Amino acid sequence: MTDLMLLVQNFISLFMESAPWLLLGLLVAGIMHELVPVSFLERHMGSSSIASITKAAVIGAPLPLCSCGVIPAAIGLRRSGASKPSTISFLVSTPETGVDSVSVSYALLGPLYAIVRPIAAIVSAIYAGLMVRWFDGDKPHKAEHEHANNHSHANAHKHSDIHSDNVSCCSSEASAASKQVEATSLNQEQTSCCASKQPTTRCCDDTPATSAELAKQSNKLTQVLRYASGKLLEDIVVWLLIGLALAAAIKTWVPTDFLTQWGDGIIAMLVMAIIGIPMYICATASTPLAVGFLAAGLSPGAVLVFLMAGPATNVSTMGMIKQEMGFRTLCLYLFSVITASIGFGYLLNYAVSALSLEGLIHMESQLHSHGANIQALYAACAILLAALMARLGVKKVNARLAQREESHQDCCG
């Protein structure tokens, strides 16, 4: 019974510690979701150039998409004209980090991981995109695309030359027609606005426009909150709770020397990569697990390997890459993720030991160090987050009951 109480206590402690930062990350992610259109992503990811690969990594890093949610986005970008290297760069950077995971990393792992994770995600994404560009690029597709563009431009030029005389011949008629349309529209304006018995101030008053703008802004805010507390939270809530529960279990029952037996070298990092690659886990949900690994004695570099390889890859992502871009691209993708994560793991271990950065890493929850007022704020955020999660659970249960009742009526009706 003592172990069970300790497990619950560790879970609540981790949940309270992550709640305010997770809520902040969800809010920022919701704002970004409403402000960053898909057309913007497509416009900057169409070529295989280094600039396009870098843009894909930088654009994808803060987006609130998990390892599963990034799949339809990447498929849409690829089928809309994004190159293989840019798509792979986007696929690596987007699930490895995000505004929500950075804030939770700061709360649970410390400022060092909050800084290292986005940098490692962007650099590893550029590296993966360059590997695909060098060894499996879109060169034939690109050349064909350029040829088609040149051919269409030539046809358009010929077409314009053939019809130039016809256009100039009819220019006077067109201009007369346009003048007539202008006069008609002006006459309609005058009859609708100034011929009325109402004062002209009612027609030219900007109050309706102002109220429309306010309504539009209010609608935007509603959409942000609805997405942040609905779709986005629903995408991460299951694995977030699983991650918190496993982290609490590791802190409760796993002895310190269990994971340290692998050391902090290549074997430990390969073990963490093998554990992380097939998992369906997002960057935010992987953070509590990393807390448990650190508490169990694993080196910071080996934990970083898990934080990079786990969110970046899973079985669905690998299947999508093979189907959409081929087996060679899949091999290059996996090779890039594994080698980049291990490389950054070694760099982090070296930096921590050489520069004495242990104080910037939280080996366990720091909730006990907060003052009374801050602890009350953390508790309030935890209650709000728990209420939002419970609301999603109730909605899902009601939807399933309604679906079952509908299918029963169709069957027996």
DRENVEXGU-366582 format. One record per residue (C-alpha): x, y, z; residue in one letter; residue number from 0. Coordinates in pm, whole numbers, plus 50000, padded with zeros to 5 digits. Layout:
BEGIN
X,Y,Z,A,NUM
...
% end
This chain:
BEGIN
50000,50000,50000,M,0
50292,50229,50068,T,1
50425,50178,49715,D,2
50083,50250,49566,L,3
50053,50574,49763,M,4
50403,50671,49652,L,5
50308,50599,49290,L,6
50001,50824,49316,V,7
50203,51095,49485,Q,8
50470,51086,49213,N,9
50202,51097,48941,F,10
50025,51397,49097,I,11
50357,51575,49146,S,12
50454,51532,48781,L,13
50104,51626,48662,F,14
50101,51947,48867,M,15
50451,52040,48756,E,16
50368,52007,48386,S,17
50011,52149,48391,A,18
50075,52530,48364,P,19
50340,52488,48098,W,20
50130,52245,47901,L,21
49834,52486,47909,L,22
50061,52768,47790,L,23
50198,52550,47512,G,24
49849,52447,47402,L,25
49742,52812,47384,L,26
50043,52916,47176,V,27
50000,52611,46955,A,28
49635,52701,46897,G,29
49731,53055,46797,I,30
49992,52922,46553,M,31
49743,52676,46407,H,32
49508,52961,46319,E,33
49777,53198,46190,L,34
49996,52965,45979,V,35
49807,52855,45665,P,36
49899,52541,45472,V,37
49960,52750,45157,S,38
50245,52925,45340,F,39
50411,52590,45407,L,40
50366,52474,45049,E,41
50513,52796,44908,R,42
50840,52758,45100,H,43
50892,52382,45057,M,44
50858,52331,44682,G,45
51223,52282,44589,S,46
51514,52061,44698,S,47
51745,52353,44771,S,48
51926,52394,45101,I,49
51718,52707,45168,A,50
51394,52512,45120,S,51
51514,52229,45346,I,52
51613,52481,45614,T,53
51279,52661,45585,K,54
51093,52330,45621,A,55
51287,52252,45941,A,56
51238,52598,46092,V,57
50870,52617,45996,I,58
50796,52268,46126,G,59
50975,52298,46460,A,60
50718,52512,46648,P,61
50408,52354,46491,L,62
50182,52162,46731,P,63
50183,51829,46545,L,64
50270,51495,46705,C,65
50433,51196,46536,S,66
50093,51074,46414,C,67
49938,51415,46338,G,68
50231,51513,46116,V,69
50159,51224,45875,I,70
49852,51372,45697,P,71
50018,51715,45694,A,72
50331,51574,45531,A,73
50128,51374,45277,I,74
49931,51687,45188,G,75
50249,51890,45145,L,76
50417,51620,44936,R,77
50116,51582,44706,R,78
50089,51962,44678,S,79
50440,51982,44531,G,80
50682,51976,44825,A,81
51012,51804,44741,S,82
51134,51484,44908,K,83
51414,51656,45105,P,84
51186,51932,45231,S,85
50914,51684,45326,T,86
51165,51469,45520,I,87
51303,51780,45692,S,88
50948,51877,45793,F,89
50877,51520,45911,L,90
51179,51520,46142,V,91
51159,51868,46298,S,92
50782,51891,46350,T,93
50723,51596,46587,P,94
51060,51624,46765,E,95
50974,51959,46921,T,96
50704,52225,46948,G,97
50600,52520,47160,V,98
50414,52291,47400,D,99
50699,52041,47441,S,100
50956,52317,47496,V,101
50751,52466,47779,S,102
50697,52125,47940,V,103
51069,52045,47898,S,104
51156,52363,48087,Y,105
50924,52265,48370,A,106
51018,51897,48403,L,107
51372,51867,48266,L,108
51518,52212,48319,G,109
51631,52499,48094,P,110
51912,52303,47928,L,111
51674,52059,47759,Y,112
51436,52342,47670,A,113
51721,52501,47472,I,114
51883,52186,47332,V,115
51568,52010,47206,R,116
51456,52267,46943,P,117
51815,52324,46827,I,118
51875,51949,46792,A,119
51541,51905,46612,A,120
51615,52175,46353,I,121
51976,52067,46290,V,122
51885,51697,46265,S,123
51597,51781,46028,A,124
51830,51978,45798,I,125
52080,51690,45812,Y,126
51807,51437,45719,A,127
51685,51657,45433,G,128
52039,51696,45298,L,129
52097,51320,45314,M,130
51785,51265,45101,V,131
51887,51548,44867,R,132
52233,51400,44810,W,133
52137,51033,44779,F,134
51770,51028,44672,D,135
51667,51368,44545,G,136
51385,51483,44315,D,137
51613,51567,44022,K,138
51412,51397,43743,P,139
51085,51529,43880,H,140
51230,51876,43913,K,141
51370,51877,43559,A,142
51037,51761,43420,E,143
50859,52029,43619,H,144
51092,52298,43488,E,145
51051,52170,43130,H,146
50672,52183,43165,A,147
50691,52536,43300,N,148
50917,52652,43015,N,149
50688,52487,42759,H,150
50380,52653,42906,S,151
50554,52992,42915,H,152
50654,52954,42548,A,153
50298,52862,42450,N,154
50162,53155,42646,A,155
50409,53388,42470,H,156
50305,53259,42127,K,157
49941,53290,42217,H,158
49986,53648,42327,S,159
50173,53733,42000,D,160
49900,53582,41782,I,161
49620,53768,41957,H,162
49797,54098,42020,S,163
49649,54262,41711,D,164
49302,54143,41797,N,165
49334,54282,42148,V,166
49463,54621,42032,S,167
49190,54636,41768,C,168
48919,54591,42027,C,169
49078,54808,42293,S,170
48856,55106,42224,S,171
48542,54897,42255,E,172
48668,54745,42580,A,173
48746,55084,42724,S,174
48401,55213,42628,A,175
48241,54912,42787,A,176
48441,54963,43106,S,177
48336,55327,43121,K,178
47973,55225,43081,Q,179
48007,54972,43365,V,180
48169,55240,43585,E,181
47886,55482,43518,A,182
47626,55216,43594,T,183
47788,55120,43923,S,184
47821,55487,44022,L,185
47454,55543,43943,N,186
47360,55241,44156,Q,187
47569,55375,44445,E,188
47400,55711,44426,Q,189
47051,55567,44415,T,190
47116,55323,44698,S,191
47298,55561,44927,C,192
47212,55921,44853,C,193
46860,55889,44705,A,194
46737,55748,45031,S,195
46550,55964,45278,K,196
46777,55833,45550,Q,197
47071,56052,45648,P,198
47391,55974,45459,T,199
47575,55919,45785,T,200
47388,55591,45826,R,201
47527,55471,45493,C,202
47882,55583,45561,C,203
47884,55498,45931,D,204
48166,55257,46023,D,205
47992,55107,46325,T,206
47875,54792,46140,P,207
48228,54739,46005,A,208
48373,54780,46351,T,209
48128,54536,46502,S,210
48202,54291,46220,A,211
48573,54315,46293,E,212
48510,54256,46663,L,213
48293,53956,46582,A,214
48565,53820,46352,K,215
48832,53860,46621,Q,216
48605,53697,46878,S,217
48544,53408,46639,N,218
48921,53368,46589,K,219
48977,53356,46965,L,220
48701,53097,46998,T,221
48861,52885,46725,Q,222
49203,52908,46898,V,223
49061,52795,47232,L,224
48847,52527,47073,R,225
49141,52377,46884,Y,226
49382,52400,47180,A,227
49141,52244,47431,S,228
48982,52007,47180,G,229
49160,51851,46883,K,230
49517,51919,46996,L,231
49464,51806,47356,L,232
49274,51500,47231,E,233
49572,51406,47011,D,234
49820,51405,47301,I,235
49614,51327,47611,V,236
49636,50946,47602,V,237
50009,50926,47553,W,238
50064,51216,47791,L,239
49887,51028,48070,L,240
50068,50706,47978,I,241
50399,50891,47987,G,242
50322,51045,48325,L,243
50213,50708,48465,A,244
50526,50531,48336,L,245
50748,50811,48467,A,246
50584,50782,48808,A,247
50624,50401,48797,A,248
50992,50430,48704,I,249
51052,50675,48989,K,250
50867,50445,49228,T,251
50995,50097,49143,W,252
51292,50103,48903,V,253
51622,50092,49092,P,254
51883,50348,49002,T,255
52136,50094,48876,D,256
51893,49922,48634,F,257
51947,50162,48343,L,258
52295,50275,48444,T,259
52422,49920,48375,Q,260
52421,50018,48009,W,261
52657,50305,48083,G,262
52644,50637,47902,D,263
52812,50532,47577,G,264
52698,50401,47240,I,265
52520,50094,47381,I,266
52295,50300,47610,A,267
52212,50537,47327,M,268
52137,50255,47083,L,269
51909,50096,47344,V,270
51719,50424,47385,M,271
51692,50466,47007,A,272
51559,50110,46967,I,273
51307,50174,47247,I,274
51196,50507,47100,G,275
51176,50437,46724,I,276
50863,50212,46714,P,277
50675,50405,46985,M,278
50367,50617,46913,Y,279
50460,50908,47135,I,280
50472,51284,47085,C,281
50737,51528,47204,A,282
50523,51648,47494,T,283
50428,51301,47617,A,284
50787,51177,47592,S,285
50904,51443,47840,T,286
50764,51280,48158,P,287
50922,50950,48049,L,288
51255,51130,48017,A,289
51215,51250,48377,V,290
51182,50888,48485,G,291
51488,50784,48285,F,292
51693,51065,48438,L,293
51573,50974,48786,A,294
51673,50612,48720,A,295
52030,50722,48648,G,296
52047,50736,48269,L,297
52288,50992,48124,S,298
52148,51321,47983,P,299
52277,51230,47635,G,300
52104,50892,47631,A,301
51780,51059,47742,V,302
51816,51312,47458,L,303
51844,51021,47213,V,304
51506,50897,47332,F,305
51356,51249,47315,L,306
51470,51282,46953,M,307
51416,50932,46812,A,308
51089,50855,46994,G,309
50872,51142,46864,P,310
51038,51155,46519,A,311
50961,50796,46420,T,312
50692,50535,46454,N,313
50556,50248,46247,V,314
50293,50464,46071,S,315
50545,50731,45974,T,316
50783,50470,45834,M,317
50502,50309,45634,G,318
50394,50646,45493,M,319
50749,50736,45386,I,320
50795,50401,45211,K,321
50464,50437,45028,Q,322
50497,50803,44927,E,323
50873,50839,44874,M,324
51024,50492,44844,G,325
51235,50245,45039,F,326
51563,50432,44987,R,327
51418,50750,45138,T,328
51292,50549,45436,L,329
51641,50403,45496,C,330
51801,50747,45470,L,331
51538,50887,45707,Y,332
51600,50621,45974,L,333
51977,50645,45935,F,334
51964,51024,45972,S,335
51740,51016,46281,V,336
51950,50753,46460,I,337
52292,50902,46380,T,338
52180,51260,46454,A,339
52025,51165,46789,S,340
52333,50968,46897,I,341
52561,51251,46783,G,342
52367,51508,46983,F,343
52362,51268,47278,G,344
52742,51255,47280,Y,345
52763,51635,47243,L,346
52525,51688,47535,L,347
52717,51450,47761,N,348
53043,51624,47673,Y,349
52895,51973,47730,A,350
52743,51876,48067,V,351
53071,51731,48195,S,352
53304,51991,48044,A,353
53100,52298,48135,L,354
52945,52165,48458,S,355
52586,52213,48338,L,356
52429,51966,48582,E,357
52254,52253,48762,G,358
52051,52327,48445,L,359
51896,51978,48447,I,360
51612,51874,48678,H,361
51678,51519,48784,M,362
51332,51500,48941,E,363
51026,51717,48999,S,364
51101,52053,49156,Q,365
50752,52119,49291,L,366
50864,52123,49652,H,367
51083,52428,49585,S,368
50791,52653,49486,H,369
50643,52905,49725,G,370
50288,52877,49854,A,371
50140,53119,49598,N,372
50315,52954,49304,I,373
50214,52611,49428,Q,374
49851,52726,49443,A,375
49880,52848,49082,L,376
50025,52511,48976,Y,377
49739,52333,49155,A,378
49478,52553,48984,A,379
49633,52483,48643,C,380
49637,52111,48720,A,381
49266,52122,48811,I,382
49185,52310,48488,L,383
49386,52066,48277,L,384
49223,51767,48449,A,385
48879,51920,48385,A,386
48958,51967,48013,L,387
49077,51606,47992,M,388
48765,51481,48172,A,389
48549,51687,47933,R,390
48714,51517,47635,L,391
48658,51177,47795,G,392
48288,51246,47856,V,393
48246,51368,47496,K,394
48409,51055,47359,K,395
48196,50825,47576,V,396
47876,51009,47474,N,397
47973,50988,47107,A,398
48033,50615,47132,R,399
47702,50560,47313,L,400
47517,50765,47051,A,401
47686,50572,46770,Q,402
47600,50240,46932,R,403
47239,50346,46982,E,404
47214,50463,46622,E,405
47356,50137,46489,S,406
47113,49945,46713,H,407
46819,50142,46575,Q,408
46933,50084,46216,D,409
46968,49713,46290,C,410
46634,49668,46464,C,411
46432,49939,46293,G,412
% end
